[in-house]
């Protein structure tokens, strides 16, 4: 009767579905069992199915159905995950599943529990390209766990902690499985019962087959947990799935034996002994074969393995006392204070102090600087904590065009004030109220300095650096906002420490009265305009930015006296000023010429002009960098696979239009001959994450990247060279040496052969 009912329902579905999209004979999609893979387990009171869906495919929630062939096993309502809403052109709004997901089917037993049951699984899936498979029906034999009497079987007396007899054996808590992805890649998954967890550093896999060698297991981020057995460790709850590269000596399809190891504990206090399972997975034909004699298996826990700078700093946060971490991050911030991302704060603060007039004492300057630095540190730390907690991209959030335009406009207004168009002070009504509270007329300026520091934190200092990435990573993975926030605050104070010296020195270095004061305020006005152009350069075309720099430089030359005629009584200072003014005006004219001919670099305005061309015409000679733009995770996987086929390594550069350090890398590092030589056998990929849309976020999340510039390397085997990530600006000679080290340790060398 059930068979008849099943056939009737399938016929009904067949009459309702639209015809399948026609597919060219030379572009047939893979078979459904190759892209919709699953493993079935019995949890004692429920049958559980782990699904693994390939990228570019999805499955419909409404198409799932499950039936038991044994009347003694009565299936309950399946527990399906939430899924994602998808608008289907044929079926309307549907709930679909992608990637890895988990289905639980509770059941009850009538009579004696059989040793196994035949489970019928109905499903249907499609490709992103528009092809939909016919509804699929699979029949699986599920081995059922049998009830065990309390006879001491669960006596794990040798295990650490707790009363072992109160806990189930590990085989009823941890369920490992292996799925083939392609001929050179498998996925290893471990499903974990609620109330238990598995240590990341204890998960391992090695090949037992003579014709295959397992690479480094690529595991996702876990959660930081402190326990009495291993201290601060990264662990997994619920489920973990990692990818494992397989080097093959032969291209033929094969059955691969893998030894999978892991160790887990219970939240209740028991830690199981390390577990080892030998598992067999059927691999299709390999696209890449290698000489296994020249491939060294990865050494687990090798202390010589490379660790990126941001990872080392993250370990300092989690593994050291909070005071040691704060000290290290203060020094890191002190180093950042002299980078192009932080240096613009010096003229901002100097402009604030110059606006005070002619009676700035060292204490007054220091107090203003301290107010500015605290505004920057508090807001910077708060923004970082909020971004990590919400999973936000901090840079993209505070580098939206409207924010940059607003802040640049503020600098222009400040510059106009410096030129004497109006007085830089708060309205008298507000000043009076503040004076009534503090008894000091200039308390309003203190608040203004704090606000300017806060704005600087949100925009000017929104730069990626290893220290920032380390703090954000710790907060995002562990939820430890105290340690991560303390590290960020200490780093902010380090960035602001030189500003305190600038503030204290203003009372001694700034003239107190006379024409010098007017000249200095004018100079700060030009600095403010320069900051406005610097910020707008993140969203304006390079030629437009160069033209703005040209106008500013020319006018600064006029301001310094480039067009002024002095008599014999002119002082040496005036003559020197005029000399610099003439040079600035000449440089401004050269930048105008560079902008007209398509240039974009203020330091090399004529780089786009070829004076030796026929007829004297200026022609562009700039060599474009060999980047290939990618947008999605699927684009990345496709390009890496293609590069691996060609025996090429891959460099992935995360870029954004508003990222100043990205442009510095393109201008000074990627154009260097030694860098290009080091990358001569490398495919240059670039992910432009300016839009920060869903596809950008998915690509960033895949590698745990918080923002550009971040550079990731992949060997000729297509595997990520972990520990060699580059975050922030790196000089050409250092970067070239770094590239050589990254690819010199690639597990698949030039001896690798392609079929």
N, C-alpha and C positions, 0 to 999 in steps of 0.2 A: 504494500500500500504506500509506503514511504517512497519507494522507487518511482511509482506512478506519479505521486504528488510532485516529486522532484522534476521529473520529465515535463510534467504539465507546466510547472513554473518556468523552466528554462525555455519552453516554447513560447510562453506568454512574454517573457523578456525579449526573446528574439523578434517577436512581432512588433515590439515597441521601440526598439533601438533603431537608430538611423543607420544606413549602410556605412560600412567602414570606408575611411578615406583611401582612395586608390594610391598605391605606391609603385613606383617604377620598379621594373624587374631587377635593375642593377642597383637599387637602393633599398633592399628589403631590410626591415627592422630586425633586431635580434629576437630570438625566441623568448616567450614570456618567462620561462623558467630561468633564463639567463639574466634577466633584469629585475624580476620580482622573486627574491630568495627569502627563505624562511627556515626556522628551526623550531621544533615542537618539543615541549617539556611537560612533565606532570609535576605539579606542585603539591599533590596530596588531595587537595580539595578543588583544584582548578587546573585546566589545561592552558598552558601559556605558550604563545607564539611570538618569537622575535622575527620581525620583518626587516629586510635590508633592500631598499629600492635604489637602483642606480640613479646617478645624476641625469636630469633631463627626462625622467619618467615620474609618474604619480599613480596612485590608486584611489578609487572612489570608496568613501565610507559606506554609502548605501548599497554597494554591491557585495559586501561581506555577508557570508552565511556559513553556518557550521552545523553539522549533523553527526550524531553518533550512530554507528551501525549496530551497537549492542543495546538492546532495550533495558539492560540493567544499569547503564550509564545515562543518566538524564541530564542534558545540558541546560544550564540556566541562561540568562540574558548576557550576551557578550559585553565585556567592559572595554570599550574602545576609547582611544585618546581623543582629544579635542579636534585635532586637525586644523586645516586652514580653509577659509572660504575661497572658492574658486568659481568664476563665472564661465560656464561652459556654453559654447555657441549652440550646442545641440540639446543638452540636458538642463540648461539654466544654471542657477546657483547651486553648487555642490560643495560638500566637505571632502577634501582630499588629503592624502598623506604622501610625504616625500621622505627620502633618507631612511633613517632607522626609527622604528616605532614598535610598540609592544601591545599585544592583545591578550586579555585574560578571559577565559571562559569557565566560570564556575560550574561544578557538576555535583550531583548526588548519586549515591550508589544504592540500588535496590537489590538486596540479597548479597551474595558473596561477590567481592571485588575481583574482576578478572585480571589476568596478568597484563593484557593489552586490549586496546580498542581501536577499531578502524574509524578515523575521523575524516569526514568529508569537508573540504574547505572550498567555498565558492568566492571568487573575487573577480575584479576587472580593473585594468589599468590602461593608460594612454601615454603617449610621448608628447613632449612640449611642441614637437613639430606638427601635431595635428592628427597623428595616426592613433586609433584606438583598437586595442585587441578585442577579440571575441571574449565573452565571459569564460573564465577559466574554472575548472573543477579539478582539484587534487585530492587524492585519498592517501592518508598517512596512517601508518601503524604506530600508535603511541604506547610505549611501555609505561604501565601504571605502577606507581610506588605502592608497596604493600604495608599495611599497619604492622608495627613492631611493638611487642610487649616491653614493658619497663624491666628488662632483664639485665641491665648493666651494659647494653650495647653502646650507650651514649657516654660511658665512663671515660672521659678524656682527662684523667687525673694528671697526666704529664703536661697539660696545657697550662699556660700562665693565667692566673687570676680566676676568681669566682668558683662556683660549684659547677663543674663540668657537666654533671648529670642533668642539669636544668636546661642545657642547650642542645639543639639538634646537631647531628654530625655535619661536617662541612659540605658533603654532597647534597644535602637538603637545603643549603643556604646559598651556595655559589654554583652557578651553572655556566660553565665555559662552552664556547662553540666557535667554529671557524667557517667563514664564508669565502668562496673564491670571488675576486673582483675581475681579474683577467689572468693571463698566463704568467704575469710577473708580480702580482699583488694579491694579498688575501686580507680579510678583515677578521680580527680576533675580538670576540665579545664575551663579556662576563655579566650575566644577570645576577643581581644581588637582592636577597630578600630584605624587606623592611627591618630596620633595627640592626643591620650589619653593614660593614664597609670593607673595602679592599684597599691596600696600600699601593700607590702608584709605583714606588720604587721597587716593589716586590713582584711586579708583573714582568714576565719574561717569555721569550719564545725562541726556540732554536730548531733547526731542521735536522731530522734523523735520516733523511734520504741522501745518498751519496751524490746525486746529480743536481742538488739544489742547496743553496746557502741562504739563510735568512739574514736580512739586514737589520737596521735599527727599528724597533717598534715605535711607531708614531702615535702617541697617546694624547688625548685632549687635556685641557686644564681641569684639575680637580679642585677640591676644597681643602684649605689648610685646617688641620685639626691637631690639637695637642692631646696625646694620650700617654699613659704611664709606661708603655713599652718602647716606643720609638721617638718620644718627644714630639716636636713640631714636624708633621708630615703631611704630604698631599695625599688625599684619599678620595675614593669614589663611593657614592651611594646610589642605589637603584640599578644603574647599568653603566657600563663603560665599553666603548668600541674603539679599537685602534687599528691602524693600517700597518701592514708589514710588507716590505719589499722583498721579493724572492729573486735571487740571481740563479739562472738556470744554465746548466751545461749542455742541454739538448733542447731542441724546440718542440719535440713531440709532447702530446698530452700525457699527463702522468698523475699518479696518486702520490700526494706529498704527505709524509708523516712529520708532524710537528710536536715538539714537547713544550707544552704550555705550563708555566709555573705562576703561582700567585700566593698571596697570604692575606688573610683578612681577620677581622675581629668583630665582636658584638659590642653594641653600645652598653650592654649590661656588665661588661668587665672581662669577658673571656677572649683570649687571643688564640686562634687556631694555629696549629703547626703549618709550615709551608706545604702547599699542595702542588702536585705535579700530575698532569694528564697527557697521555699520548693520543693525539687526534689525527685523523686522516681526512684530507680534503682533495677532491678531484680538480686538477687544474687543466684548463684548455691549453692549446698550443701556445708556446711562448713567442712573443714578438722580438724579444731581446735574449741573446745567449751570451755567456761570459766564460772566461777561463777561470774556473774556481780556484785553481792553484795560486792565483795572484790576488785573491780576495781574502783578507783577514776577517774572521768573524768578529763582531763588535764585542768589546770587553765590558761587561756590566760593571758599573760603578768605577770605571777607570778614572783615577784622579787626574790624569793628564788630558782627559777629554776637554775640548774647548768649552768655555762658559762665557756668554756675552757679558758686556759691562753692566747692562741693566739687570741681568740675572744675578750677578755678584752683589750688586747693591740691594736687590730684593732679599738676598740671603742675609745681608747685614741687618736689614730691618727685622726679619723674623727670627734670626739666630743670635742676635746680640741684645744687650740691655738697651733700653730706650735712650739712655744718655749717650752710649757709644754711637748708636744709629744717628742721633741728633747731631753729634759732633762731626761724623763723616759727611752727613748731608749738608751741614753748614759749610764745610770745605768745598763740597761739590758746587754749592751755590756761589761761593766766592770765585770759583773758576768760571762759572757762567756769567758773572758780573762783567767780564771783559769780552763777551761775545756780541755780535751785531744785534742780537735780540734784546739785550739789556742795556747796552750803551746809550740808546736814545733817551733813557730816563735821566741821564745827566743834564742835557740842556733843558728838559722839562723842569727839573728841580731848580736848576740855576735860574731859569726864567722866573719861577715863583719867588725866589729870594731876591732877584734883581728888582722885582716889582715892589719890594718892601721900601725902596727908597734909599736914602743915604745914611741911615743910622742902624745898619745891620751889625749886631755884635756877634762874636763867635757863638755865644750861648743861644742867641736867637736863631742863627743859621742852623745850629745843631738841632734845636727843638723843631724847627720847620722840617728838616730832613727826617728826623725821627717820626714825626707825624706822617710824612709821605711814605716812609718805609713801612710803618705799621699798617697804613691803609693798603699798601700793596701786598704785604704778607698775609693779613687777615682775609682779604678778598680772594687772593690767589689760593690760599689753603682751602677756604670754603668752597670755591668753585671746583677745585680738584676733588674734594671729598664728595660733593654733589654729583660730579661727572662720573666718578667711579661707582657710586651707589646706583646711579640710574643707567649705567652702561653708555653714557654719552661720549661723543667725540669732542673733547674739550676745544681743540683748535677750530674745528668747523663751526662750533656753536658761537664762538666769539670772533669769527672772521667772516661773518655774513656781510655782503656788500653794504647793506644799509647801516650796519654798525661801523664799518670802516669809514664810510662817507660822513657819518655823524661825528665821529671822533676827529677825522681830518678837518671838518668844518670848525670844530672846537679849537684846534691848533691855529687855524687861520684867524679866528677871532682873537686868540691870545696874541698872535703876531701883530695884528692891527693895533692892539693895545700897547704893545712894546714900541711901536712906531709913534706913539703919542696921540693917537686918534681919540682915546678916552683913557680914563684912569682905571687900572685893574683893582677894583675893590668891590665889596658887597654893598648892596643898597644901604643907605644910612639907617633906615628903620630896623633892618636886621642887625646891623652893627651895634645899634643902641641896645637892642635886647640882649645880644651876646655880651656886651660890655656890662650890662646890669647884672648878669649872672657871674661873670668871671672877674669883673673889675678891670679888664684889659681891653683896650680898643681894638687890638689886633688879633683877638681870639678868632675872629671870622676867618683870617688867613690860615690859621691852624686847621680849621675844618676844611677850608679849600684845599690845603696841601694833602690832607687825608683823602679827600674825594679824588684828587688828581692821581694819587698813588693807587687808589682802587681802580680807576679807569685804566691806568697803565698796566695793572695786573691782568685785566680782562683782555686787553688787546695787544699791547706792545710786547709783553712777556709770555704770550701764548705760544711758546716755542717748545718743540719736542726735544728732550735731552734724555740720556740714559737715567739720570737721577729721577726725573719726573716720571718716566715710564715705570721705573722700579716701584715708586710709591703708589702709582695708580694700579699697577698689577697686584700688589699686595692687598690693597683695599678691595679691588674687584674680585679677587679669588677667595680671600679669607674673610672678608667683611670686617677686618680689624681696622676700623676707622681711626682709632686712637694712635696706633703705631704709624700707620700711613700718613695720617694728618700731621703728627708731630714731625715726621721726616720732611713733609712738604713745608711746614712752617719754618723749620730750621734752614732748609734750602732757601726759602724766601729771604730770611734774615741775612744769609750769606750773600745773596745777590744784592741786598741793600746796604751791606756794610760799607763799601766804598762811598756810597752816597752820604753816609754820616760824616765822613771826612770832608766831602765836598761842602756839606752844609756848615761844618765848623770852620772851614777855611774861608768861607765867603766874607766873614767879618773882617778878615785881615787882607784879603786879596782884592776885594771890590773897592774902587774909589768911593770916597764919601760924598763928593760934590763936584760940580764943574762939568765941562763938556765931555770928559771921559765917561761919565755916567750915561749921558745920552748915547754915546757911541756903543757902549756895552749893551744897553737895552736894545739898540737897533740890531746889534749882532745876534742877540738872543731871538729877536723877531725873525731874522732870516733862518735861524736854527728851527724855529717853530714851523715856518713854511716848508723847510726841508723835511721835517717829520711828517707833515701832511702829505707831501709828495711820496715819501717812503711808504706810507700806509696805503695810499691810492695805487701804488705800483703793483699791489697784489691783485688788483682787479682791472687795471688799465692796460692796453697794449703797450709793448715795450717801446715802440717809436713815440707814442704819446707821452710816456713817462720821460723819455730822453728829452723831448722838446720842453717839458716843464722844468727839468733840471737845467736846460740851457737858459731859459728865461731867468730862473732864479739866480744862476751863477753870474749871468751878465749884469743883472741889477745889483747883486752883491758887489761886483767890481766897481760899478758906478758909486755905490755907497762908500766904498773904501777910498774913493778919490780918483778913480781911473780917468775921469774926464775933467778933473779940476786942474786949473792952472795956478801954480804957486809962485810967489815972488821969491826974491833972494832971501827974505827973512824966514822962509819955511824951515821948520825944524826937521831933524833927521827922521823922527817918527812919522811925520807927514809924508816925507819922500818915500820912506819904506812902504807906508800904506798905499800910496799911489802906485808903486811898483807892483805890489800884490794885486791891486785893483785892475791894472792893465792886463796882467796875466789871467785873472779871472774872466775878464771880458773876452780875451782871445779864446780861452777854453770854452766859453759860452758859445762863441761863433762856431767853433769846431763841432760842438754838440748839435747845433742847429743843422750843420752840414750832414752829420751822421744820422740825425733823425729823418732828414729829407731822403737819404739814400737807404733807409730801412734799418739803421742801426738801433741798438737798444741798451748798450753798456756805457754808462757815463764815464767809466775809467778808460775805455777804449772806444771813443766816439767814432773813429774812422775805420774801425775793423771791417765795416761793410763796404768800404770803398777800395777799388783796385785801380791805383793810379797808373798802372802799366798797361791798361787795356787799350785796344786800338781806338784811335780817334779821341783819346783822352776821356772817354765816357766812364762814369763811375758805375761799376757793376758789383753786385753782391757776391762776396766770396766766402760767406760764412758756411761752414760745413755742418749740415744738420746732423744731430746725433742719431744713431741707428736704432732708435726705440720703436718698438711695435706696441701700440696701445691695446690694452685689454680692458674689459668692463666687468665680466662676471667670473665666478668660480669655474664655470664650464669653459670659458675662454682660456683661463690659466691652465687647466688640466690638458686641454687640447694642444696648446703651444708647448707645454713641457713634454708631452708624449712625442710631438713632432721633433723637438730638439733631441730627445733621447734617441730617436730613430737615426738622426744624423750624427750621432756621437758628439753632441754639443752640450755644454753646460748652459745654465739659465741664470740671469740676474733679474730679479723683480724689484722695481723701484716704485714706491708709493709716493705720488706727487699731488700737489694742489696749487692752483694759481696764486693763492694767498700765502703760500709757504716760502718765506724768504730764503731759508736754508736750502730748499729744493733748487731755487734758482742759482744759489751760490755753487751747489754741486754741479749744475749744468754748465755754469760759466767757467769754473776754475778746476774742477776735479775730472769730470767726464771728458773734457776736451784735451786733457793732458796725454801726451804721446805714450808715456809709460803705462797709464791706466788703460788706454785703448789696446796696447800690446798685450797686457795681462788678460784682457777680455776678447782677444781675437777669435777664440773658439767658443764664444758665448753668445747666446741669443739675449738681446736687451729687451725686456718687457717693462712696460710702464703702466701703472694703474692710476688714472687721474681721478682722485676722490674729492674733487672740488665740490661737486653737487651734494655729496654726503647722502645719497639716496639709499634705498633699500639694497640695491645690488652692491654699492660701495661698502655699506656696513657689513654685508655678508662676507665680502672679500677680506675686509679688515678683521672681522671676528674669526675667520678661519685660522689666522696666525696670531691672534691676540694683539693686533697692532692698534695703538691708541691714536696714531696720526702720523703724517709725513713730517720730515723725510725719514723713511724706514726702508732699508734695502735687505732683501733676503736672497740667498744663493741656493741653487739646486745643482747637484752633480750631474755627470753624464748619464747616471742611472735614473735620473728623474727624482731623486730623493733630496729633501731639504738638508742643507748643511747646517745643522743646529749648532748654536754657539758662535756662529760667524755673522749674526745679524748686525747691521750698522744702523744706528739711530742718531740722527743729527748730522751736522756738517763734519766732513773728514777731509783733511788735506790730501792732495793728489799722491804724493810719495807714500804716505801712510796707507792710503786706500789701495794703491797698487800692490804693496806688500801684503795687505790683508787679503786681497783677491787671490794672490799666489798661495797663501796658506789655506784658504778655504777650499780651493780646487785641488791642491796637492794631496789632501787627505781624502779625496773622493773614493768611496769604496769600490767603484768600478773605474778602472784606469783605461789608458789608451789601448790596452790589449782586448778590450771588450769588442765583440763582433756583433753585427746586426744581420738578421736574416732578411 
